[in-house]
Amino acid sequence: APENYLVPMIDRMWNDMTVEQRKHVQVYVLNSDKEPELHIEAESLRSHDGVTVFTKNQQKASVAESMAQFSSLEDGREVNPDWLNWVASENLDAAYLFDQAKVKVPYILFLEDDVYPTANALAKLSEAVRNLERHHPDEWLFLDLYTPNLDWAP
């Protein structure tokens, strides 16, 4: 990407926290590039306090190859193997990060690399979670802050 988003996003959230709050936060970054060492911004975060950078295993089988028989979605939209591989990769990336974090933390905040968080984002989210836990214990699984209306039809 021509602009750096990842480091400013993490820096802003990290700098908004007190030293005590930072003790309770661990940032996991998945550098999912095919050549992760070339993603300078993600790799630079390896020296950032509280950040762990993962790279995904590039030896997995191509999902597009196994799904090549599908040329259209249920709604009739045409798809190609590259698109199927991209969608599958996006989902597998998220699943990989969730798998890494699930045994280490009670809550996971999943962000894309181009997010610009509001001031005190983690404090605000922590308060929202505390309210959910207090008023609706065991009645929620996740908090969706933004779900775009994606129309991927050509």
PyRosetta script that sets phi, psi and omega in degrees:
from pyrosetta import init, pose_from_sequence

init()
pose = pose_from_sequence("APENYLVPMIDRMWNDMTVEQRKHVQVYVLNSDKEPELHIEAESLRSHDGVTVFTKNQQKASVAESMAQFSSLEDGREVNPDWLNWVASENLDAAYLFDQAKVKVPYILFLEDDVYPTANALAKLSEAVRNLERHHPDEWLFLDLYTPNLDWAP")
pose.set_psi(1, 144.9)
pose.set_omega(1, -178.1)
pose.set_phi(2, -70.5)
pose.set_psi(2, -20.6)
pose.set_omega(2, 179.9)
pose.set_phi(3, -116.3)
pose.set_psi(3, 151.7)
pose.set_omega(3, 174.3)
pose.set_phi(4, -91.6)
pose.set_psi(4, 124.0)
pose.set_omega(4, 179.0)
pose.set_phi(5, -113.8)
pose.set_psi(5, -38.4)
pose.set_omega(5, -168.6)
pose.set_phi(6, -64.1)
pose.set_psi(6, -52.0)
pose.set_omega(6, -178.6)
pose.set_phi(7, -62.9)
pose.set_psi(7, -46.8)
pose.set_omega(7, 177.8)
pose.set_phi(8, -60.6)
pose.set_psi(8, -36.3)
pose.set_omega(8, 178.7)
pose.set_phi(9, -63.0)
pose.set_psi(9, -49.4)
pose.set_omega(9, -178.1)
pose.set_phi(10, -67.4)
pose.set_psi(10, -42.6)
pose.set_omega(10, 178.4)
pose.set_phi(11, -59.1)
pose.set_psi(11, -43.3)
pose.set_omega(11, -178.1)
pose.set_phi(12, -63.2)
pose.set_psi(12, -46.2)
pose.set_omega(12, 179.9)
pose.set_phi(13, -66.9)
pose.set_psi(13, -41.4)
pose.set_omega(13, -178.9)
pose.set_phi(14, -64.6)
pose.set_psi(14, -44.7)
pose.set_omega(14, -177.3)
pose.set_phi(15, -70.8)
pose.set_psi(15, -21.7)
pose.set_omega(15, 176.8)
pose.set_phi(16, -74.3)
pose.set_psi(16, -17.4)
pose.set_omega(16, -174.7)
pose.set_phi(17, -92.3)
pose.set_psi(17, 151.9)
pose.set_omega(17, 172.1)
pose.set_phi(18, -77.6)
pose.set_psi(18, 167.5)
pose.set_omega(18, 176.8)
pose.set_phi(19, -59.3)
pose.set_psi(19, -40.0)
pose.set_omega(19, 179.2)
pose.set_phi(20, -64.5)
pose.set_psi(20, -43.3)
pose.set_omega(20, 179.3)
pose.set_phi(21, -64.1)
pose.set_psi(21, -38.3)
pose.set_omega(21, -179.1)
pose.set_phi(22, -61.3)
pose.set_psi(22, -27.5)
pose.set_omega(22, 179.0)
pose.set_phi(23, -64.4)
pose.set_psi(23, -18.4)
pose.set_omega(23, -175.8)
pose.set_phi(24, -107.7)
pose.set_psi(24, 9.2)
pose.set_omega(24, -176.8)
pose.set_phi(25, -124.6)
pose.set_psi(25, 132.4)
pose.set_omega(25, 173.5)
pose.set_phi(26, -127.4)
pose.set_psi(26, 128.1)
pose.set_omega(26, -179.3)
pose.set_phi(27, -102.2)
pose.set_psi(27, 124.9)
pose.set_omega(27, 174.9)
pose.set_phi(28, -109.2)
pose.set_psi(28, 128.2)
pose.set_omega(28, 178.5)
pose.set_phi(29, -116.8)
pose.set_psi(29, 128.3)
pose.set_omega(29, 174.9)
pose.set_phi(30, -101.8)
pose.set_psi(30, 110.8)
pose.set_omega(30, 174.7)
pose.set_phi(31, -87.3)
pose.set_psi(31, 97.1)
pose.set_omega(31, -172.6)
pose.set_phi(32, -97.0)
pose.set_psi(32, 13.1)
pose.set_omega(32, 177.3)
pose.set_phi(33, -62.4)
pose.set_psi(33, 151.6)
pose.set_omega(33, 178.1)
pose.set_phi(34, -64.7)
pose.set_psi(34, -30.2)
pose.set_omega(34, 174.7)
pose.set_phi(35, -122.3)
pose.set_psi(35, 79.6)
pose.set_omega(35, -171.9)
pose.set_phi(36, -57.9)
pose.set_psi(36, -30.9)
pose.set_omega(36, -179.4)
pose.set_phi(37, -65.0)
pose.set_psi(37, -19.0)
pose.set_omega(37, 179.2)
pose.set_phi(38, -85.6)
pose.set_psi(38, -9.6)
pose.set_omega(38, 177.9)
pose.set_phi(39, -86.8)
pose.set_psi(39, 83.5)
pose.set_omega(39, -172.5)
pose.set_phi(40, -58.6)
pose.set_psi(40, -40.9)
pose.set_omega(40, -177.7)
pose.set_phi(41, -63.1)
pose.set_psi(41, -47.5)
pose.set_omega(41, 179.6)
pose.set_phi(42, -64.9)
pose.set_psi(42, -43.5)
pose.set_omega(42, -178.7)
pose.set_phi(43, -65.1)
pose.set_psi(43, -31.0)
pose.set_omega(43, 179.4)
pose.set_phi(44, -65.4)
pose.set_psi(44, -21.5)
pose.set_omega(44, -178.9)
pose.set_phi(45, -74.8)
pose.set_psi(45, -9.5)
pose.set_omega(45, 178.9)
pose.set_phi(46, -59.9)
pose.set_psi(46, -25.7)
pose.set_omega(46, -179.4)
pose.set_phi(47, -96.9)
pose.set_psi(47, 2.7)
pose.set_omega(47, -178.8)
pose.set_phi(48, -81.3)
pose.set_psi(48, 133.3)
pose.set_omega(48, 176.2)
pose.set_phi(49, -57.2)
pose.set_psi(49, 136.5)
pose.set_omega(49, 174.0)
pose.set_phi(50, 78.2)
pose.set_psi(50, 6.5)
pose.set_omega(50, -177.5)
pose.set_phi(51, -116.5)
pose.set_psi(51, 133.7)
pose.set_omega(51, 171.9)
pose.set_phi(52, -118.9)
pose.set_psi(52, 127.7)
pose.set_omega(52, 180.0)
pose.set_phi(53, -105.2)
pose.set_psi(53, 126.6)
pose.set_omega(53, 176.0)
pose.set_phi(54, -108.4)
pose.set_psi(54, 152.0)
pose.set_omega(54, 167.2)
pose.set_phi(55, -119.6)
pose.set_psi(55, 147.8)
pose.set_omega(55, -177.6)
pose.set_phi(56, -90.3)
pose.set_psi(56, 154.8)
pose.set_omega(56, -179.2)
pose.set_phi(57, -70.3)
pose.set_psi(57, 117.3)
pose.set_omega(57, -176.8)
pose.set_phi(58, -84.4)
pose.set_psi(58, 3.6)
pose.set_omega(58, -176.8)
pose.set_phi(59, -92.5)
pose.set_psi(59, 6.9)
pose.set_omega(59, -179.8)
pose.set_phi(60, -71.5)
pose.set_psi(60, 152.9)
pose.set_omega(60, -179.1)
pose.set_phi(61, -67.5)
pose.set_psi(61, 148.7)
pose.set_omega(61, 178.4)
pose.set_phi(62, -69.4)
pose.set_psi(62, 121.5)
pose.set_omega(62, 179.1)
pose.set_phi(63, -66.4)
pose.set_psi(63, -34.8)
pose.set_omega(63, -179.0)
pose.set_phi(64, -59.9)
pose.set_psi(64, -38.3)
pose.set_omega(64, -180.0)
pose.set_phi(65, -64.0)
pose.set_psi(65, -40.5)
pose.set_omega(65, -178.1)
pose.set_phi(66, -76.8)
pose.set_psi(66, -15.4)
pose.set_omega(66, -178.9)
pose.set_phi(67, -112.9)
pose.set_psi(67, 16.7)
pose.set_omega(67, -174.4)
pose.set_phi(68, -60.1)
pose.set_psi(68, -22.5)
pose.set_omega(68, -179.0)
pose.set_phi(69, -71.2)
pose.set_psi(69, -14.9)
pose.set_omega(69, -179.2)
pose.set_phi(70, -90.2)
pose.set_psi(70, 119.1)
pose.set_omega(70, 179.0)
pose.set_phi(71, -116.2)
pose.set_psi(71, -6.2)
pose.set_omega(71, 177.8)
pose.set_phi(72, -149.7)
pose.set_psi(72, 154.4)
pose.set_omega(72, 177.0)
pose.set_phi(73, -86.3)
pose.set_psi(73, 173.1)
pose.set_omega(73, -178.9)
pose.set_phi(74, -58.0)
pose.set_psi(74, -30.9)
pose.set_omega(74, -178.4)
pose.set_phi(75, -87.2)
pose.set_psi(75, 5.4)
pose.set_omega(75, 175.2)
pose.set_phi(76, 95.8)
pose.set_psi(76, -8.6)
pose.set_omega(76, 179.0)
pose.set_phi(77, -65.1)
pose.set_psi(77, 136.5)
pose.set_omega(77, 177.8)
pose.set_phi(78, -77.3)
pose.set_psi(78, 142.1)
pose.set_omega(78, 176.7)
pose.set_phi(79, -133.6)
pose.set_psi(79, 160.5)
pose.set_omega(79, 177.0)
pose.set_phi(80, -126.3)
pose.set_psi(80, 167.0)
pose.set_omega(80, -177.2)
pose.set_phi(81, -57.9)
pose.set_psi(81, -35.8)
pose.set_omega(81, 178.9)
pose.set_phi(82, -62.8)
pose.set_psi(82, -42.7)
pose.set_omega(82, 179.6)
pose.set_phi(83, -65.0)
pose.set_psi(83, -44.4)
pose.set_omega(83, 178.8)
pose.set_phi(84, -60.7)
pose.set_psi(84, -41.2)
pose.set_omega(84, 179.8)
pose.set_phi(85, -64.8)
pose.set_psi(85, -40.2)
pose.set_omega(85, 179.0)
pose.set_phi(86, -63.6)
pose.set_psi(86, -47.6)
pose.set_omega(86, -179.6)
pose.set_phi(87, -62.0)
pose.set_psi(87, -45.4)
pose.set_omega(87, -179.7)
pose.set_phi(88, -62.8)
pose.set_psi(88, -41.3)
pose.set_omega(88, -179.7)
pose.set_phi(89, -63.1)
pose.set_psi(89, -42.5)
pose.set_omega(89, 177.7)
pose.set_phi(90, -58.9)
pose.set_psi(90, -44.6)
pose.set_omega(90, -179.5)
pose.set_phi(91, -69.1)
pose.set_psi(91, -40.0)
pose.set_omega(91, 179.3)
pose.set_phi(92, -67.5)
pose.set_psi(92, -35.0)
pose.set_omega(92, 177.3)
pose.set_phi(93, -60.9)
pose.set_psi(93, -46.9)
pose.set_omega(93, 179.7)
pose.set_phi(94, -63.2)
pose.set_psi(94, -43.9)
pose.set_omega(94, -179.7)
pose.set_phi(95, -61.6)
pose.set_psi(95, -39.7)
pose.set_omega(95, 179.0)
pose.set_phi(96, -62.7)
pose.set_psi(96, -46.4)
pose.set_omega(96, 179.4)
pose.set_phi(97, -63.7)
pose.set_psi(97, -43.5)
pose.set_omega(97, 178.2)
pose.set_phi(98, -60.4)
pose.set_psi(98, -40.4)
pose.set_omega(98, 179.8)
pose.set_phi(99, -63.4)
pose.set_psi(99, -39.4)
pose.set_omega(99, 179.0)
pose.set_phi(100, -66.8)
pose.set_psi(100, -37.5)
pose.set_omega(100, -173.2)
pose.set_phi(101, -88.2)
pose.set_psi(101, -25.9)
pose.set_omega(101, -168.8)
pose.set_phi(102, -59.5)
pose.set_psi(102, -30.0)
pose.set_omega(102, -178.8)
pose.set_phi(103, -91.0)
pose.set_psi(103, -3.2)
pose.set_omega(103, -174.7)
pose.set_phi(104, -110.6)
pose.set_psi(104, -23.7)
pose.set_omega(104, -172.1)
pose.set_phi(105, -142.0)
pose.set_psi(105, 154.1)
pose.set_omega(105, 177.9)
pose.set_phi(106, -82.1)
pose.set_psi(106, -21.8)
pose.set_omega(106, -178.1)
pose.set_phi(107, -134.5)
pose.set_psi(107, 145.7)
pose.set_omega(107, 179.7)
pose.set_phi(108, -126.2)
pose.set_psi(108, 130.4)
pose.set_omega(108, 173.9)
pose.set_phi(109, -109.6)
pose.set_psi(109, 116.6)
pose.set_omega(109, -176.7)
pose.set_phi(110, -103.7)
pose.set_psi(110, 119.3)
pose.set_omega(110, -179.1)
pose.set_phi(111, -128.6)
pose.set_psi(111, 146.4)
pose.set_omega(111, 170.3)
pose.set_phi(112, -78.6)
pose.set_psi(112, 166.2)
pose.set_omega(112, -174.8)
pose.set_phi(113, -75.1)
pose.set_psi(113, -11.4)
pose.set_omega(113, -177.2)
pose.set_phi(114, -105.5)
pose.set_psi(114, 23.0)
pose.set_omega(114, 178.8)
pose.set_phi(115, -81.2)
pose.set_psi(115, 138.0)
pose.set_omega(115, 171.8)
pose.set_phi(116, -114.9)
pose.set_psi(116, 101.7)
pose.set_omega(116, -173.0)
pose.set_phi(117, -72.6)
pose.set_psi(117, 150.8)
pose.set_omega(117, 173.5)
pose.set_phi(118, -67.4)
pose.set_psi(118, 163.5)
pose.set_omega(118, 176.9)
pose.set_phi(119, -60.2)
pose.set_psi(119, 139.2)
pose.set_omega(119, 178.5)
pose.set_phi(120, 56.5)
pose.set_psi(120, 37.7)
pose.set_omega(120, -176.3)
pose.set_phi(121, -56.1)
pose.set_psi(121, -46.7)
pose.set_omega(121, -177.0)
pose.set_phi(122, -68.9)
pose.set_psi(122, -35.1)
pose.set_omega(122, 176.6)
pose.set_phi(123, -64.6)
pose.set_psi(123, -41.4)
pose.set_omega(123, 179.3)
pose.set_phi(124, -66.1)
pose.set_psi(124, -42.3)
pose.set_omega(124, 178.3)
pose.set_phi(125, -67.1)
pose.set_psi(125, -38.5)
pose.set_omega(125, 177.9)
pose.set_phi(126, -61.8)
pose.set_psi(126, -40.5)
pose.set_omega(126, 178.2)
pose.set_phi(127, -65.3)
pose.set_psi(127, -40.4)
pose.set_omega(127, 178.0)
pose.set_phi(128, -62.2)
pose.set_psi(128, -41.8)
pose.set_omega(128, 179.2)
pose.set_phi(129, -66.4)
pose.set_psi(129, -43.2)
pose.set_omega(129, 178.1)
pose.set_phi(130, -59.5)
pose.set_psi(130, -40.7)
pose.set_omega(130, 177.7)
pose.set_phi(131, -64.1)
pose.set_psi(131, -42.5)
pose.set_omega(131, 176.9)
pose.set_phi(132, -62.1)
pose.set_psi(132, -45.9)
pose.set_omega(132, -180.0)
pose.set_phi(133, -62.7)
pose.set_psi(133, -39.6)
pose.set_omega(133, -177.5)
pose.set_phi(134, -71.5)
pose.set_psi(134, -43.8)
pose.set_omega(134, -173.3)
pose.set_phi(135, -97.1)
pose.set_psi(135, -19.7)
pose.set_omega(135, -178.1)
pose.set_phi(136, -140.9)
pose.set_psi(136, 55.3)
pose.set_omega(136, -178.5)
pose.set_phi(137, -60.4)
pose.set_psi(137, 137.4)
pose.set_omega(137, 177.1)
pose.set_phi(138, 61.3)
pose.set_psi(138, 18.8)
pose.set_omega(138, 179.6)
pose.set_phi(139, -113.7)
pose.set_psi(139, 6.8)
pose.set_omega(139, -179.0)
pose.set_phi(140, -139.6)
pose.set_psi(140, 149.8)
pose.set_omega(140, 179.9)
pose.set_phi(141, -111.7)
pose.set_psi(141, -41.7)
pose.set_omega(141, 179.3)
pose.set_phi(142, -149.9)
pose.set_psi(142, 162.5)
pose.set_omega(142, 178.7)
pose.set_phi(143, -116.0)
pose.set_psi(143, 112.7)
pose.set_omega(143, -178.0)
pose.set_phi(144, -96.7)
pose.set_psi(144, 112.0)
pose.set_omega(144, -177.2)
pose.set_phi(145, -85.9)
pose.set_psi(145, -25.8)
pose.set_omega(145, -177.8)
pose.set_phi(146, -161.5)
pose.set_psi(146, 121.7)
pose.set_omega(146, 173.4)
pose.set_phi(147, -126.0)
pose.set_psi(147, 107.3)
pose.set_omega(147, -178.2)
pose.set_phi(148, -69.9)
pose.set_psi(148, 154.4)
pose.set_omega(148, 173.9)
pose.set_phi(149, -86.5)
pose.set_psi(149, 97.1)
pose.set_omega(149, -177.5)
pose.set_phi(150, -89.7)
pose.set_psi(150, 122.8)
pose.set_omega(150, 175.0)
pose.set_phi(151, -117.2)
pose.set_psi(151, 94.2)
pose.set_omega(151, -176.0)
pose.set_phi(152, -88.7)
pose.set_psi(152, 10.9)
pose.set_omega(152, -179.7)
pose.set_phi(153, -66.1)
pose.set_psi(153, 139.9)
pose.set_omega(153, 179.2)
pose.set_phi(154, -66.1)
pose.dump_pdb("model.pdb")
